């Protein structure tokens, strides 16, 4: 039985290779700008490269203005994650579209039984470094569109007779959000692709 992601301290969330690489890029920028010494860069880079959870990355980035401004350490406080309500998109047998200009929360729950859910991040305002999407798809479809430069990490999705397709496979920008996807597909489809 998996733990509800909303109850986990964000500092204890597992990190991906892409996140480690992003931390390394921010540290290289800080070294180039004279914010940290070569020795500090070596120490911090070693920690970032071997980091297993978010708190370890936060520890080596927290005093860097670029990391804070770009949201790399935005979700390290349990209070911040708990105080923000997740966006609930429940389609049932109908259609739910989250499109246009909207503000992205750190957590989104998308569910459909026989209907369709469309989540388009291309014009959205996202101030979070990490966004967690919990998707539960019955016989319907969940379509996710992200801008170029975003990273998508499929954390854990169980698939029955349906299908999960992730076409976001280019390396993301270190300054743009990471969308973490987890959930389940019964007989429907979850499709993740670039917006254009």
MIBA-670664 format. One record per atom (N, C-alpha, C, CB): residue number from 0; residue in one letter; atom name; x, y, z. Coordinates in pm, whole numbers, plus 50000, padded with zeros to 5 digits. Each point is the difference from the previous one (the first is absolute). Glycine has a CB too. Layout:
    k  r   a      u      v      w
  NUM  a  CA      X      Y      Z
...
***
This chain:
    k  r   a      u      v      w
    0  x   N  50085  49881  50000
    0  x  CA  49915  50119  50000
    0  x   C  50089  50124  50000
    0  x  CB  49815  49877  50123
    1  x   N  50162  50213  49784
    1  x  CA  50083  50118  49990
    1  x   C  49948  50110  50092
    1  x  CB  50058  49940  49763
    2  x   N  50035  50142  50286
    2  x  CA  49964  50110  50088
    2  x   C  49943  50115  49919
    2  x  CB  50179  49931  50163
    3  x   N  49718  50133  49890
    3  x  CA  49940  50116  49934
    3  x   C  50106  50109  49988
    3  x  CB  49770  49944  50091
    4  x   N  50255  50102  49786
    4  x  CA  50107  50096  49974
    4  x   C  49977  50130  50076
    4  x  CB  50034  49899  49775
    5  x   N  49839  50135  50255
    5  x  CA  49970  50126  50068
    5  x   C  50043  49997  50146
    5  x  CB  49808  50033  49845
    6  x   N  50218  49848  50213
    6  x  CA  50039  49992  50140
    6  x   C  50151  49992  50018
    6  x  CB  49783  49888  50046
    7  x   N  50291  50106  49847
    7  x  CA  50145  49986  50009
    7  x   C  50066  50137  50012
    7  x  CB  49990  49788  49865
    8  x   N  50105  50225  50227
    8  x  CA  50080  50122  50010
    8  x   C  50073  50017  49867
    8  x  CB  50029  49978  50254
    9  x   N  49952  50137  49677
    9  x  CA  50066  50019  49870
    9  x   C  50151  49981  50006
    9  x  CB  49819  50156  49942
   10  x   N  50242  49871  50173
   10  x  CA  50144  49980  50012
   10  x   C  50042  49855  49994
   10  x  CB  50006  50204  50134
   11  x   N  49897  49705  49886
   11  x  CA  50029  49857  49997
   11  x   C  49961  49933  49868
   11  x  CB  49969  49998  50245
   12  x   N  49986  50082  49658
   12  x  CA  49964  49944  49871
   12  x   C  50125  49961  49924
   12  x  CB  49792  50138  49994
   13  x   N  50202  49752  49935
   13  x  CA  50114  49951  49920
   13  x   C  50027  50095  49883
   13  x  CB  49946  49762  50065
   14  x   N  50182  50248  49899
   14  x  CA  50037  50085  49887
   14  x   C  50042  49915  49880
   14  x  CB  50073  50181  50160
   15  x   N  49909  49874  49722
   15  x  CA  50033  49932  49875
   15  x   C  50138  50042  49950
   15  x  CB  49755  49986  49943
   16  x   N  50294  49945  49956
   16  x  CA  50127  50038  49939
   16  x   C  49992  50141  49942
   16  x  CB  50047  49760  49948
   17  x   N  49837  50273  49992
   17  x  CA  49983  50133  49942
   17  x   C  50012  50109  50106
   17  x  CB  49852  49902  49824
   18  x   N  50096  50073  50296
   18  x  CA  50009  50099  50107
   18  x   C  50143  50014  50050
   18  x  CB  49765  49947  50066
   19  x   N  50307  49942  49941
   19  x  CA  50142  50007  50040
   19  x   C  50080  50082  49899
   19  x  CB  49980  49776  50115
   20  x   N  49989  50200  49755
   20  x  CA  50070  50074  49894
   20  x   C  49967  50149  50007
   20  x  CB  49996  49795  49854
   21  x   N  49878  50239  50177
   21  x  CA  49961  50140  50013
   21  x   C  50075  50067  50114
   21  x  CB  49775  49943  49907
   22  x   N  50237  49985  50205
   22  x  CA  50073  50055  50114
   22  x   C  50146  50024  49962
   22  x  CB  49846  49880  50160
   23  x   N  50212  50027  49767
   23  x  CA  50138  50016  49954
   23  x   C  50016  50122  49912
   23  x  CB  50029  49755  50013
   24  x   N  49873  50270  49899
   24  x  CA  50006  50116  49910
   24  x   C  49991  50130  50080
   24  x  CB  49895  49863  49815
   25  x   N  50019  50141  50288
   25  x  CA  49988  50119  50083
   25  x   C  50130  50025  50078
   25  x  CB  49752  49962  50019
   26  x   N  50311  49930  50026
   26  x  CA  50127  50014  50071
   26  x   C  50110  50051  49907
   26  x  CB  49931  49816  50156
   27  x   N  50072  50135  49720
   27  x  CA  50100  50048  49903
   27  x   C  49981  50149  49972
   27  x  CB  50010  49769  49896
   28  x   N  49862  50273  50091
   28  x  CA  49972  50142  49979
   28  x   C  50049  50084  50119
   28  x  CB  49801  49938  49859
   29  x   N  50174  50011  50262
   29  x  CA  50043  50072  50121
   29  x   C  50152  50010  50005
   29  x  CB  49795  49919  50122
   30  x   N  50275  49976  49836
   30  x  CA  50146  50003  49995
   30  x   C  50047  50103  49898
   30  x  CB  50010  49757  50069
   31  x   N  49931  50241  49813
   31  x  CA  50037  50094  49893
   31  x   C  49979  50145  50042
   31  x  CB  49941  49826  49833
   32  x   N  49958  50198  50251
   32  x  CA  49970  50137  50042
   32  x   C  50073  50041  50128
   32  x  CB  49778  49974  49892
   33  x   N  50306  49935  50160
   33  x  CA  50078  50032  50119
   33  x   C  49923  49993  50130
   33  x  CB  50134  50141  49856
   34  x   N  49750  49795  50143
   34  x  CA  49920  49990  50123
   34  x   C  50055  49894  50095
   34  x  CB  49799  50074  49871
   35  x   N  50261  49823  50072
   35  x  CA  50060  49894  50082
   35  x   C  50142  49974  49950
   35  x  CB  49772  49895  50045
   36  x   N  50312  50053  50044
   36  x  CA  50138  49970  49963
   36  x   C  50007  49865  49931
   36  x  CB  50085  50137  50193
   37  x   N  50031  49834  49750
   37  x  CA  50020  49871  49934
   37  x   C  49986  49885  50099
   37  x  CB  50151  50110  49834
   38  x   N  49899  49911  50288
   38  x  CA  49986  49896  50103
   38  x   C  49853  49977  50035
   38  x  CB  50227  50062  50092
   39  x   N  49699  50049  49925
   39  x  CA  49857  49986  50030
   39  x   C  49927  49931  49886
   39  x  CB  50010  50208  50141
   40  x   N  50027  49829  49737
   40  x  CA  49938  49936  49883
   40  x   C  50023  49849  50003
   40  x  CB  50032  50212  49865
   41  x   N  50091  49747  50164
   41  x  CA  50031  49857  50006
   41  x   C  49920  49927  50106
   41  x  CB  50227  50053  49921
   42  x   N  49765  50008  50197
   42  x  CA  49926  49937  50111
   42  x   C  49851  49990  49968
   42  x  CB  50171  50089  50162
   43  x   N  49774  50023  49791
   43  x  CA  49856  50004  49973
   43  x   C  49963  49911  49882
   43  x  CB  49992  50232  50091
   44  x   N  50092  49767  49808
   44  x  CA  49972  49916  49883
   44  x   C  49998  49853  50037
   44  x  CB  50106  50171  49853
   45  x   N  49985  49788  50236
   45  x  CA  50005  49860  50043
   45  x   C  49871  49963  50074
   45  x  CB  50251  50012  50017
   46  x   N  49700  50079  50066
   46  x  CA  49876  49974  50073
   46  x   C  49882  49994  49903
   46  x  CB  50093  50116  50204
   47  x   N  49903  49980  49701
   47  x  CA  49890  50003  49903
   47  x   C  49999  49874  49914
   47  x  CB  50012  50249  49997
   48  x   N  50105  49706  49960
   48  x  CA  50008  49883  49912
   48  x   C  49954  49872  50068
   48  x  CB  50188  50111  49883
   49  x   N  49827  49883  50249
   49  x  CA  49961  49878  50072
   49  x   C  49870  50016  50078
   49  x  CB  50241  49943  50017
   50  x   N  49693  50172  49968
   50  x  CA  49878  50027  50075
   50  x   C  49891  49898  49969
   50  x  CB  50058  50242  50001
   51  x   N  49875  49715  50104
   51  x  CA  49888  49906  49983
   51  x   C  49866  50068  50022
   51  x  CB  50149  49814  50074
   52  x   N  49849  50289  50013
   52  x  CA  49874  50069  50030
   52  x   C  50016  50151  49981
   52  x  CB  49939  49819  50163
   53  x   N  49946  50249  49824
   53  x  CA  49996  50142  49969
   53  x   C  50074  50086  50101
   53  x  CB  49784  49960  49890
   54  x   N  50209  50003  50238
   54  x  CA  50066  50080  50104
   54  x   C  50150  50010  49980
   54  x  CB  49822  49931  50155
   55  x   N  50241  49964  49792
   55  x  CA  50144  50003  49975
   55  x   C  50035  50101  49892
   55  x  CB  50015  49760  50069
   56  x   N  49902  50247  49826
   56  x  CA  50024  50100  49895
   56  x   C  49975  50141  50053
   56  x  CB  49935  49833  49825
   57  x   N  49961  50181  50254
   57  x  CA  49969  50131  50056
   57  x   C  50115  50054  50083
   57  x  CB  49758  49939  50001
   58  x   N  50306  49973  50076
   58  x  CA  50109  50042  50088
   58  x   C  50115  50065  49923
   58  x  CB  49937  49816  50155
   59  x   N  50089  50137  49723
   59  x  CA  50113  50055  49924
   59  x   C  49960  50115  49909
   59  x  CB  50105  49775  50009
   60  x   N  49763  50252  49979
   60  x  CA  49952  50107  49911
   60  x   C  49935  50116  50073
   60  x  CB  49969  49827  49829
   61  x   N  49994  50156  50298
   61  x  CA  49914  50096  50070
   61  x   C  50055  50142  50006
   61  x  CB  49922  49811  50132
   62  x   N  50211  50207  49867
   62  x  CA  50055  50136  50010
   62  x   C  50037  50060  49865
   62  x  CB  50086  49938  50224
   63  x   N  49869  49999  49667
   63  x  CA  50030  50050  49866
   63  x   C  49879  50075  49946
   63  x  CB  50162  49810  49959
   64  x   N  49852  50319  50012
   64  x  CA  49884  50079  49952
   64  x   C  49934  49940  49876
   64  x  CB  50110  50201  50093
   65  x   N  49968  49747  49813
   65  x  CA  49942  49944  49878
   65  x   C  49912  49880  50030
   65  x  CB  50198  50080  49871
   66  x   N  49844  49837  50224
   66  x  CA  49922  49880  50036
   66  x   C  49868  50039  50064
   66  x  CB  50213  49871  50030
   67  x   N  49791  50233  50055
   67  x  CA  49877  50045  50067
   67  x   C  49906  50066  49898
   67  x  CB  50127  50033  50217
   68  x   N  49930  50054  49698
   68  x  CA  49919  50072  49902
   68  x   C  49935  49906  49900
   68  x  CB  50150  50194  50026
   69  x   N  49920  49697  49938
   69  x  CA  49947  49907  49901
   69  x   C  49919  49888  50062
   69  x  CB  50193  50055  49857
   70  x   N  49785  49951  50273
   70  x  CA  49914  49901  50065
   70  x   C  50066  49868  50032
   70  x  CB  49818  50106  49882
   71  x   N  50314  49886  50110
   71  x  CA  50067  49872  50026
   71  x   C  49984  49956  50143
   71  x  CB  50162  50054  49823
   72  x   N  49813  50039  50269
   72  x  CA  49983  49963  50140
   72  x   C  49862  50042  50051
   72  x  CB  50247  50022  50035
   73  x   N  49658  49991  49874
   73  x  CA  49869  50054  50036
   73  x   C  49918  49909  50090
   73  x  CB  50004  50121  49787
   74  x   N  50012  49749  50201
   74  x  CA  49911  49910  50073
   74  x   C  50070  49923  50110
   74  x  CB  49867  49980  49795
   75  x   N  50220  50086  50279
   75  x  CA  50073  49930  50105
   75  x   C  49930  50008  50134
   75  x  CB  50210  50049  49878
   76  x   N  49694  50039  50136
   76  x  CA  49930  50016  50126
   76  x   C  49873  49917  50003
   76  x  CB  50095  50231  50022
   77  x   N  49890  49680  50076
   77  x  CA  49877  49921  50010
   77  x   C  49877  50090  50013
   77  x  CB  50130  49815  50107
   78  x   N  49885  50299  49964
   78  x  CA  49887  50090  50018
   78  x   C  49953  50056  49867
   78  x  CB  50085  50057  50228
   79  x   N  50011  49973  49682
   79  x  CA  49963  50056  49870
   79  x   C  49918  49901  49920
   79  x  CB  50206  50139  50001
   80  x   N  49832  49735  50002
   80  x  CA  49927  49898  49924
   80  x   C  49864  49971  50061
   80  x  CB  50218  49900  49932
   81  x   N  49775  50101  50202
   81  x  CA  49874  49967  50066
   81  x   C  49898  50114  49991
   81  x  CB  50128  49852  50153
   82  x   N  49922  50273  49843
   82  x  CA  49908  50113  50000
   82  x   C  49935  50022  49863
   82  x  CB  50138  50103  50179
   83  x   N  49922  49842  49717
   83  x  CA  49946  50019  49866
   83  x   C  49910  49883  49963
   83  x  CB  50204  50134  49933
   84  x   N  49674  49896  50027
   84  x  CA  49907  49894  49962
   84  x   C  50032  49951  49860
   84  x  CB  49823  50099  50147
   85  x   N  50166  49772  49830
   85  x  CA  50023  49949  49864
   85  x   C  49886  50040  49907
   85  x  CB  50129  49807  50095
   86  x   N  49902  50202  49778
   86  x  CA  49898  50024  49899
   86  x   C  49932  49867  49970
   86  x  CB  50130  50196  49899
   87  x   N  49737  49800  50112
   87  x  CA  49924  49878  49976
   87  x   C  49930  50009  49864
   87  x  CB  49966  49967  50249
   88  x   N  50067  49942  49660
   88  x  CA  49938  49994  49868
   88  x   C  49932  49864  49986
   88  x  CB  50173  50159  49899
   89  x   N  49695  49837  50119
   89  x  CA  49925  49876  49998
   89  x   C  49901  50000  49884
   89  x  CB  50025  49978  50249
   90  x   N  49999  49938  49652
   90  x  CA  49919  50002  49878
   90  x   C  49879  49908  50005
   90  x  CB  50207  50054  49878
   91  x   N  49797  49835  50196
   91  x  CA  49889  49906  49996
   91  x   C  49979  49950  49858
   91  x  CB  49892  50116  50195
   92  x   N  49989  49912  49747
   92  x  CA  49973  49961  49862
   92  x   C  50005  50119  49905
   92  x  CB  49859  49813  50085
   93  x   N  50171  50306  49968
   93  x  CA  50005  50120  49918
   93  x   C  50142  50042  49965
   93  x  CB  49788  50072  50105
   94  x   N  50229  50057  49866
   94  x  CA  50129  50054  49963
   94  x   C  50039  50113  50095
   94  x  CB  49959  49937  49759
   95  x   N  50166  50064  50282
   95  x  CA  50055  50109  50083
   95  x   C  50126  50049  49931
   95  x  CB  49903  49903  50216
   96  x   N  50102  50228  49756
   96  x  CA  50116  50060  49934
   96  x   C  50061  50107  50090
   96  x  CB  49899  49953  49773
   97  x   N  50227  50029  50262
   97  x  CA  50076  50101  50074
   97  x   C  50099  50060  49900
   97  x  CB  49975  49880  50228
   98  x   N  49986  50229  49709
   98  x  CA  50077  50056  49888
   98  x   C  50011  50152  50015
   98  x  CB  49923  49811  49849
   99  x   N  50152  50251  50060
   99  x  CA  50015  50145  50002
   99  x   C  50095  50044  50109
   99  x  CB  49770  50022  49911
  100  x   N  50208  50100  50141
  100  x  CA  50085  50053  50107
  100  x   C  49942  49963  50135
  100  x  CB  50074  50191  49853
  101  x   N  50001  49733  50225
  101  x  CA  49956  49958  50132
  101  x   C  50123  49984  50089
  101  x  CB  49795  49884  49905
  102  x   N  50186  50119  50224
  102  x  CA  50111  49987  50095
  102  x   C  50011  49855  50045
  102  x  CB  49970  50238  50077
  103  x   N  50148  49708  49907
  103  x  CA  50024  49858  50028
  103  x   C  50033  49979  50148
  103  x  CB  50082  49966  49763
  104  x   N  49842  49949  50306
  104  x  CA  50036  49966  50138
  104  x   C  50108  49892  50000
  104  x  CB  49768  50060  50079
  105  x   N  50283  49906  50038
  105  x  CA  50104  49897  50006
  105  x   C  49945  49860  49980
  105  x  CB  50128  50147  50153
  106  x   N  49739  49836  49870
  106  x  CA  49939  49867  49985
  106  x   C  49871  50009  49919
  106  x  CB  50101  49929  50218
  107  x   N  49883  49976  49691
  107  x  CA  49879  49993  49917
  107  x   C  49949  49856  50004
  107  x  CB  50080  50190  49848
  108  x   N  49792  49794  50175
  108  x  CA  49937  49869  49994
  108  x   C  49904  49998  49881
  108  x  CB  50020  49969  50253
  109  x   N  50004  49943  49651
  109  x  CA  49915  49989  49882
  109  x   C  49938  49861  49996
  109  x  CB  50142  50167  49873
  110  x   N  49725  49828  50117
  110  x  CA  49929  49871  49998
  110  x   C  49894  50001  49891
  110  x  CB  50042  49970  50247
  111  x   N  49946  49917  49686
  111  x  CA  49890  49984  49905
  111  x   C  49959  49854  49997
  111  x  CB  50081  50195  49860
  112  x   N  49787  49781  50131
  112  x  CA  49953  49862  49987
  112  x   C  49984  49967  49852
  112  x  CB  49882  50011  50225
  113  x   N  50028  50060  49706
  113  x  CA  49984  49980  49856
  113  x   C  50015  50131  49922
  113  x  CB  49848  49807  50048
  114  x   N  50182  50299  50023
  114  x  CA  50011  50131  49937
  114  x   C  50143  50035  49961
  114  x  CB  49803  50070  50131
  115  x   N  50221  50061  49851
  115  x  CA  50130  50048  49955
  115  x   C  50047  50117  50085
  115  x  CB  49948  49923  49768
  116  x   N  50180  50075  50265
  116  x  CA  50063  50111  50071
  116  x   C  50115  50051  49915
  116  x  CB  49934  49906  50227
  117  x   N  50068  50224  49751
  117  x  CA  50110  50063  49926
  117  x   C  50066  50102  50091
  117  x  CB  49884  49965  49776
  118  x   N  50248  50022  50242
  118  x  CA  50077  50095  50081
  118  x   C  50107  50060  49910
  118  x  CB  49956  49871  50217
  119  x   N  50031  50257  49755
  119  x  CA  50092  50069  49910
  119  x   C  50081  50103  50079
  119  x  CB  49842  49964  49803
  120  x   N  50288  50010  50212
  120  x  CA  50087  50089  50077
  120  x   C  50064  50109  49913
  120  x  CB  50045  49810  50155
  121  x   N  49925  50195  49715
  121  x  CA  50073  50088  49909
  121  x   C  49985  50149  50032
  121  x  CB  49969  49826  49827
  122  x   N  49918  50217  50227
  122  x  CA  49981  50141  50036
  122  x   C  49988  50018  50151
  122  x  CB  49887  50038  49781
  123  x   N  50136  49856  50294
  123  x  CA  49981  50004  50144
  123  x   C  50115  50073  50069
  123  x  CB  49873  49785  49987
  124  x   N  50098  50270  50130
  124  x  CA  50100  50065  50083
  124  x   C  50040  49901  50108
  124  x  CB  49907  50233  49955
  125  x   N  50219  49723  50041
  125  x  CA  50047  49900  50095
  125  x   C  50117  50056  50080
  125  x  CB  49924  49813  49848
  126  x   N  50057  50204  50281
  126  x  CA  50105  50052  50087
  126  x   C  50068  49889  50079
  126  x  CB  49875  50215  50016
  127  x   N  50087  49662  49958
  127  x  CA  50057  49886  50071
  127  x   C  50109  49934  49918
  127  x  CB  49782  49964  50117
  128  x   N  50318  49989  49950
  128  x  CA  50107  49925  49934
  128  x   C  49951  49861  49965
  128  x  CB  50174  50132  50126
  129  x   N  49743  49811  49962
  129  x  CA  49948  49864  49981
  129  x   C  49848  50002  50011
  129  x  CB  50213  49900  50092
  130  x   N  49723  50034  49812
  130  x  CA  49854  49987  50000
  130  x   C  49969  49851  49996
  130  x  CB  49964  50224  49882
  131  x   N  49947  49732  50207
  131  x  CA  49962  49859  50007
  131  x   C  49860  49981  49944
  131  x  CB  50148  49967  50202
  132  x   N  49843  49947  49698
  132  x  CA  49870  49966  49940
  132  x   C  49964  49857  50036
  132  x  CB  50039  50163  49809
  133  x   N  49850  49822  50263
  133  x  CA  49946  49867  50029
  133  x   C  49886  49976  49903
  133  x  CB  50066  50011  50248
  134  x   N  49950  49893  49662
  134  x  CA  49902  49976  49894
  134  x   C  49936  49862  50017
  134  x  CB  50129  50149  49844
  135  x   N  49738  49848  50161
  135  x  CA  49926  49874  50006
  135  x   C  49908  49996  49880
  135  x  CB  50012  49989  50255
  136  x   N  50017  49920  49653
  136  x  CA  49927  49993  49874
  136  x   C  49930  49866  49987
  136  x  CB  50165  50157  49893
  137  x   N  49702  49846  50098
  137  x  CA  49923  49877  49982
  137  x   C  49995  49962  49853
  137  x  CB  49863  50053  50203
  138  x   N  50022  49973  49733
  138  x  CA  49983  49971  49857
  138  x   C  50018  50125  49915
  138  x  CB  49845  49815  50059
  139  x   N  50179  50296  50003
  139  x  CA  50011  50126  49927
  139  x   C  50142  50034  49959
  139  x  CB  49803  50077  50125
  140  x   N  50221  50053  49862
  140  x  CA  50131  50048  49954
  140  x   C  50044  50119  50085
  140  x  CB  49951  49920  49766
  141  x   N  50177  50082  50267
  141  x  CA  50061  50116  50064
  141  x   C  50113  50046  49909
  141  x  CB  49938  49920  50237
  142  x   N  50051  50204  49716
  142  x  CA  50102  50055  49910
  142  x   C  50072  50112  50073
  142  x  CB  49865  49940  49792
  143  x   N  50269  50055  50207
  143  x  CA  50082  50100  50068
  143  x   C  50093  50064  49898
  143  x  CB  49989  49872  50219
  144  x   N  50007  50260  49772
  144  x  CA  50084  50075  49906
  144  x   C  50094  50091  50078
  144  x  CB  49819  49991  49823
  145  x   N  50311  49998  50151
  145  x  CA  50097  50083  50070
  145  x   C  50083  50080  49900
  145  x  CB  50010  49833  50188
  146  x   N  50041  50284  49853
  146  x  CA  50085  50078  49911
  146  x   C  50136  49931  49981
  146  x  CB  49884  50213  50074
  147  x   N  50184  49819  49816
  147  x  CA  50136  49953  49981
  147  x   C  50086  50057  50111
  147  x  CB  49969  49982  49749
  148  x   N  50122  49939  50303
  148  x  CA  50086  50043  50110
  148  x   C  49959  49940  50133
  148  x  CB  50040  50210  49878
  149  x   N  49833  49749  50133
  149  x  CA  49957  49931  50121
  149  x   C  50053  49857  49999
  149  x  CB  49791  50144  50014
  150  x   N  50222  49799  50104
  150  x  CA  50038  49860  50014
  150  x   C  49880  49924  50054
  150  x  CB  50244  50061  50041
  151  x   N  49734  49820  49906
  151  x  CA  49895  49912  50052
  151  x   C  50065  49873  50052
  151  x  CB  49827  50095  49838
  152  x   N  50144  49872  50287
  152  x  CA  50052  49879  50062
  152  x   C  49881  49913  50038
  152  x  CB  50209  50119  50088
  153  x   N  49779  49764  49849
  153  x  CA  49895  49905  50036
  153  x   C  50051  49921  50120
  153  x  CB  49911  49984  49759
  154  x   N  50032  50046  50357
  154  x  CA  50049  49940  50125
  154  x   C  49947  49858  50018
  154  x  CB  50013  50228  50101
  155  x   N  49856  49757  49891
  155  x  CA  49939  49869  50023
  155  x   C  49858  50002  49946
  155  x  CB  50143  49961  50206
  156  x   N  49836  49972  49682
  156  x  CA  49866  49990  49941
  156  x   C  49973  49854  49969
  156  x  CB  50015  50234  49903
  157  x   N  49878  49712  50156
  157  x  CA  49962  49863  49970
  157  x   C  49903  50001  49882
  157  x  CB  50033  49929  50243
  158  x   N  49988  49979  49663
  158  x  CA  49921  49996  49877
  158  x   C  49933  49863  49987
  158  x  CB  50155  50167  49888
  159  x   N  49712  49835  50092
  159  x  CA  49926  49876  49977
  159  x   C  50001  49968  49851
  159  x  CB  49854  50042  50202
  160  x   N  50028  49964  49734
  160  x  CA  49994  49976  49855
  160  x   C  50010  50130  49921
  160  x  CB  49860  49797  50043
  161  x   N  50156  50315  50029
  161  x  CA  50011  50130  49935
  161  x   C  50143  50031  49957
  161  x  CB  49807  50078  50135
  162  x   N  50223  50052  49859
  162  x  CA  50131  50039  49947
  162  x   C  50046  50132  50061
  162  x  CB  49950  49878  49786
  163  x   N  50180  50129  50241
  163  x  CA  50065  50125  50040
  163  x   C  50103  50034  49893
  163  x  CB  49964  49953  50249
  164  x   N  50025  50167  49694
  164  x  CA  50095  50045  49898
  164  x   C  50063  50131  50045
  164  x  CB  49867  49886  49817
  165  x   N  50266  50115  50197
  165  x  CA  50071  50122  50037
  165  x   C  50096  50037  49886
  165  x  CB  49982  49944  50248
  166  x   N  49985  50162  49679
  166  x  CA  50083  50044  49889
  166  x   C  50090  50118  50036
  166  x  CB  49823  49920  49846
  167  x   N  50181  50114  50284
  167  x  CA  50089  50107  50046
  167  x   C  50131  49936  50040
  167  x  CB  49805  50145  50080
  168  x   N  50285  49842  49825
  168  x  CA  50124  49926  50024
  168  x   C  50127  50080  49978
  168  x  CB  49876  49801  49935
  169  x   N  50113  50328  50032
  169  x  CA  50120  50082  49984
  169  x   C  50047  50049  50137
  169  x  CB  49927  50071  49768
  170  x   N  50204  49951  50249
  170  x  CA  50048  50053  50128
  170  x   C  49934  50135  50029
  170  x  CB  50220  49880  49970
  171  x   N  49734  50136  50152
  171  x  CA  49932  50124  50037
  171  x   C  50098  50109  50039
  171  x  CB  49807  49866  50074
  172  x   N  50142  50256  49935
  172  x  CA  50081  50113  50044
  172  x   C  50014  49996  50151
  172  x  CB  49924  50139  49802
  173  x   N  50197  49891  50250
  173  x  CA  50018  49997  50146
  173  x   C  49919  50107  50073
  173  x  CB  50227  49911  49960
  174  x   N  49724  50189  49967
  174  x  CA  49925  50108  50064
  174  x   C  49849  49985  49988
  174  x  CB  50192  50146  49953
  175  x   N  49762  49746  49984
  175  x  CA  49857  49982  49980
  175  x   C  49947  49883  50082
  175  x  CB  50023  50094  49769
  176  x   N  49845  49900  50250
  176  x  CA  49942  49900  50091
  176  x   C  50020  49855  49957
  176  x  CB  49835  50172  50058
  177  x   N  50152  49742  50043
  177  x  CA  49999  49855  49980
  177  x   C  49861  49951  50038
  177  x  CB  50252  49977  50049
  178  x   N  49683  49952  49859
  178  x  CA  49869  49941  50026
  178  x   C  50018  49853  50035
  178  x  CB  49887  50165  49844
  179  x   N  50075  49799  50278
  179  x  CA  50009  49861  50046
  179  x   C  49862  49937  49985
  179  x  CB  50188  50055  50165
  180  x   N  49805  49831  49768
  180  x  CA  49871  49937  49972
  180  x   C  49994  49865  50070
  180  x  CB  49985  50118  49777
  181  x   N  49905  49859  50294
  181  x  CA  49976  49869  50060
  181  x   C  49851  49973  50000
  181  x  CB  50207  50019  50145
  182  x   N  49756  49853  49866
  182  x  CA  49859  49966  49999
  182  x   C  49973  49866  49935
  182  x  CB  49949  50240  49995
  183  x   N  49939  49751  49929
  183  x  CA  49961  49873  49941
  183  x   C  49915  50020  49875
  183  x  CB  50008  49896  50227
  184  x   N  49998  50006  49685
  184  x  CA  49918  49996  49879
  184  x   C  49933  49864  49995
  184  x  CB  50152  50164  49875
  185  x   N  49716  49833  50112
  185  x  CA  49930  49871  49987
  185  x   C  49992  49960  49853
  185  x  CB  49865  50049  50208
  186  x   N  50038  50006  49719
  186  x  CA  49985  49965  49859
  186  x   C  50010  50123  49910
  186  x  CB  49856  49807  50067
  187  x   N  50173  50307  49990
  187  x  CA  50007  50123  49923
  187  x   C  50141  50036  49957
  187  x  CB  49801  50075  50122
  188  x   N  50223  50056  49859
  188  x  CA  50130  50048  49954
  188  x   C  50043  50122  50080
  188  x  CB  49952  49912  49771
  189  x   N  50175  50091  50267
  189  x  CA  50063  50121  50048
  189  x   C  50105  50037  49896
  189  x  CB  49957  49943  50248
  190  x   N  50030  50177  49696
  190  x  CA  50094  50045  49897
  190  x   C  50068  50127  50047
  190  x  CB  49860  49895  49818
  191  x   N  50271  50105  50179
  191  x  CA  50080  50118  50041
  191  x   C  50086  50040  49880
  191  x  CB  50004  49928  50249
  192  x   N  49985  50198  49709
  192  x  CA  50079  50045  49886
  192  x   C  50025  50151  50010
  192  x  CB  49904  49813  49856
  193  x   N  50180  50236  50052
  193  x  CA  50024  50143  49995
  193  x   C  49877  50072  49946
  193  x  CB  50246  49960  49968
  194  x   N  49738  50166  50072
  194  x  CA  49880  50075  49962
  194  x   C  49996  50036  49854
  194  x  CB  49994  50088  50228
  195  x   N  50121  49922  49703
  195  x  CA  49997  50036  49859
  195  x   C  50063  49892  49913
  195  x  CB  50009  50241  50064
***
